[in-house]
Amino acid sequence: MTDKTNTEIAYLPPAVPPSNHGHTVAAWTAMIGIMLGALVASIGVAVAQAVIFWVGMGVVLVACILGLVLRNMGYGQAKPGVTPRREGSGHQH
């Protein structure tokens, strides 16, 4: 009898870059702003004041725009071809 060993070739996918699951300065800033704006808007609904409601909606809009600006500045989830900034470092090496 011949002794044959069964070898199996494993084709692995390329390594996945590290992920931060959205825990970025841009995401935290946007979500905190959205939550504060929703709180203000809900207070406006509770006291039946349309002006307070729309101020809260304005805060939500500003928070969304600020999150997009921060993401495009490199403080968000890394996009292909963009080098993310490191939180806590004032300059890049």
Phi and psi restraints in degrees (value plus and minus 20) as a CYANA .aco file:
   2 THR   PHI    -116.8   -76.8
   2 THR   PSI     119.8   159.8
   3 ASP   PHI    -114.9   -74.9
   3 ASP   PSI      88.9   128.9
   4 LYS   PHI    -129.6   -89.6
   4 LYS   PSI     112.8   152.8
   5 THR   PHI    -120.5   -80.5
   5 THR   PSI     114.1   154.1
   6 ASN   PHI    -106.0   -66.0
   6 ASN   PSI      96.7   136.7
   7 THR   PHI    -131.0   -91.0
   7 THR   PSI     120.3   160.3
   8 GLU   PHI    -139.0   -99.0
   8 GLU   PSI     113.6   153.6
   9 ILE   PHI    -113.5   -73.5
   9 ILE   PSI     107.8   147.8
  10 ALA   PHI    -121.9   -81.9
  10 ALA   PSI     104.2   144.2
  11 TYR   PHI    -120.8   -80.8
  11 TYR   PSI      83.6   123.6
  12 LEU   PHI    -113.2   -73.2
  12 LEU   PSI     127.8   167.8
  13 PRO   PHI     -90.2   -50.2
  13 PRO   PSI     140.0   180.0
  14 PRO   PHI     -81.9   -41.9
  14 PRO   PSI     135.1   175.1
  15 ALA   PHI     -80.6   -40.6
  15 ALA   PSI     117.7   157.7
  16 VAL   PHI    -106.7   -66.7
  16 VAL   PSI     115.0   155.0
  17 PRO   PHI     -85.2   -45.2
  17 PRO   PSI     133.0   173.0
  18 PRO   PHI     -79.7   -39.7
  18 PRO   PSI     124.9   164.9
  19 SER   PHI    -139.3   -99.3
  19 SER   PSI     127.4   167.4
  20 ASN   PHI    -128.9   -88.9
  20 ASN   PSI     -14.1    25.9
  21 HIS   PHI      35.1    75.1
  21 HIS   PSI      10.0    50.0
  22 GLY   PHI      63.1   103.1
  22 GLY   PSI     -14.4    25.6
  23 HIS   PHI    -104.0   -64.0
  23 HIS   PSI      54.0    94.0
  24 THR   PHI    -144.9  -104.9
  24 THR   PSI     145.8   185.8
  25 VAL   PHI     -80.4   -40.4
  25 VAL   PSI     -62.5   -22.5
  26 ALA   PHI     -83.2   -43.2
  26 ALA   PSI     -63.9   -23.9
  27 ALA   PHI     -87.4   -47.4
  27 ALA   PSI     -64.2   -24.2
  28 TRP   PHI     -84.9   -44.9
  28 TRP   PSI     -62.4   -22.4
  29 THR   PHI     -81.7   -41.7
  29 THR   PSI     -67.1   -27.1
  30 ALA   PHI     -83.0   -43.0
  30 ALA   PSI     -65.3   -25.3
  31 MET   PHI     -89.7   -49.7
  31 MET   PSI     -58.8   -18.8
  32 ILE   PHI     -84.6   -44.6
  32 ILE   PSI     -62.3   -22.3
  33 GLY   PHI     -83.9   -43.9
  33 GLY   PSI     -60.9   -20.9
  34 ILE   PHI     -84.9   -44.9
  34 ILE   PSI     -62.5   -22.5
  35 MET   PHI     -85.9   -45.9
  35 MET   PSI     -61.2   -21.2
  36 LEU   PHI     -85.4   -45.4
  36 LEU   PSI     -62.0   -22.0
  37 GLY   PHI     -83.0   -43.0
  37 GLY   PSI     -60.2   -20.2
  38 ALA   PHI     -85.6   -45.6
  38 ALA   PSI     -56.8   -16.8
  39 LEU   PHI     -83.6   -43.6
  39 LEU   PSI     -66.6   -26.6
  40 VAL   PHI     -82.0   -42.0
  40 VAL   PSI     -64.5   -24.5
  41 ALA   PHI     -82.6   -42.6
  41 ALA   PSI     -60.4   -20.4
  42 SER   PHI     -88.7   -48.7
  42 SER   PSI     -53.4   -13.4
  43 ILE   PHI     -85.3   -45.3
  43 ILE   PSI     -59.9   -19.9
  44 GLY   PHI     -81.1   -41.1
  44 GLY   PSI     -57.2   -17.2
  45 VAL   PHI     -88.9   -48.9
  45 VAL   PSI     -61.6   -21.6
  46 ALA   PHI     -84.9   -44.9
  46 ALA   PSI     -55.6   -15.6
  47 VAL   PHI    -118.6   -78.6
  47 VAL   PSI     -12.4    27.6
  48 ALA   PHI      36.8    76.8
  48 ALA   PSI      26.5    66.5
  49 GLN   PHI    -139.8   -99.8
  49 GLN   PSI      87.8   127.8
  50 ALA   PHI     -83.3   -43.3
  50 ALA   PSI     -54.1   -14.1
  51 VAL   PHI     -82.3   -42.3
  51 VAL   PSI     -64.1   -24.1
  52 ILE   PHI     -84.7   -44.7
  52 ILE   PSI     -59.9   -19.9
  53 PHE   PHI     -78.5   -38.5
  53 PHE   PSI     -68.6   -28.6
  54 TRP   PHI     -90.9   -50.9
  54 TRP   PSI     -48.6    -8.6
  55 VAL   PHI     -83.0   -43.0
  55 VAL   PSI     -63.9   -23.9
  56 GLY   PHI     -81.4   -41.4
  56 GLY   PSI     -61.7   -21.7
  57 MET   PHI     -85.3   -45.3
  57 MET   PSI     -54.0   -14.0
  58 GLY   PHI     -84.7   -44.7
  58 GLY   PSI     -59.5   -19.5
  59 VAL   PHI     -83.5   -43.5
  59 VAL   PSI     -60.5   -20.5
  60 VAL   PHI     -81.3   -41.3
  60 VAL   PSI     -65.3   -25.3
  61 LEU   PHI     -83.0   -43.0
  61 LEU   PSI     -64.7   -24.7
  62 VAL   PHI     -83.0   -43.0
  62 VAL   PSI     -59.8   -19.8
  63 ALA   PHI     -84.0   -44.0
  63 ALA   PSI     -60.0   -20.0
  64 CYS   PHI     -84.0   -44.0
  64 CYS   PSI     -64.6   -24.6
  65 ILE   PHI     -84.9   -44.9
  65 ILE   PSI     -62.2   -22.2
  66 LEU   PHI     -82.9   -42.9
  66 LEU   PSI     -59.5   -19.5
  67 GLY   PHI     -82.0   -42.0
  67 GLY   PSI     -61.7   -21.7
  68 LEU   PHI     -85.8   -45.8
  68 LEU   PSI     -61.3   -21.3
  69 VAL   PHI     -83.2   -43.2
  69 VAL   PSI     -65.4   -25.4
  70 LEU   PHI     -83.7   -43.7
  70 LEU   PSI     -59.7   -19.7
  71 ARG   PHI     -81.1   -41.1
  71 ARG   PSI     -63.9   -23.9
  72 ASN   PHI     -91.0   -51.0
  72 ASN   PSI     -39.9     0.1
  73 MET   PHI    -102.0   -62.0
  73 MET   PSI     -27.3    12.7
  74 GLY   PHI      84.4   124.4
  74 GLY   PSI     -11.4    28.6
  75 TYR   PHI    -119.2   -79.2
  75 TYR   PSI      -4.3    35.7
  76 GLY   PHI    -138.1   -98.1
  76 GLY   PSI    -182.8  -142.8
  77 GLN   PHI     -82.4   -42.4
  77 GLN   PSI     114.3   154.3
  78 ALA   PHI     -84.2   -44.2
  78 ALA   PSI     111.6   151.6
  79 LYS   PHI    -122.9   -82.9
  79 LYS   PSI     135.2   175.2
  80 PRO   PHI     -77.5   -37.5
  80 PRO   PSI     110.2   150.2
  81 GLY   PHI      66.3   106.3
  81 GLY   PSI     -20.4    19.6
  82 VAL   PHI    -136.8   -96.8
  82 VAL   PSI     109.3   149.3
  83 THR   PHI    -106.6   -66.6
  83 THR   PSI      97.5   137.5
  84 PRO   PHI     -91.3   -51.3
  84 PRO   PSI     130.4   170.4
  85 ARG   PHI    -101.1   -61.1
  85 ARG   PSI     129.6   169.6
  86 ARG   PHI    -109.3   -69.3
  86 ARG   PSI     109.0   149.0
  87 GLU   PHI     -88.8   -48.8
  87 GLU   PSI     118.8   158.8
  88 GLY   PHI      73.7   113.7
  88 GLY   PSI     -29.4    10.6
  89 SER   PHI    -127.6   -87.6
  89 SER   PSI     110.7   150.7
  90 GLY   PHI     -96.6   -56.6
  90 GLY   PSI     -43.4    -3.4
  91 HIS   PHI    -164.3  -124.3
  91 HIS   PSI     142.7   182.7
  92 GLN   PHI    -120.4   -80.4
  92 GLN   PSI     126.1   166.1
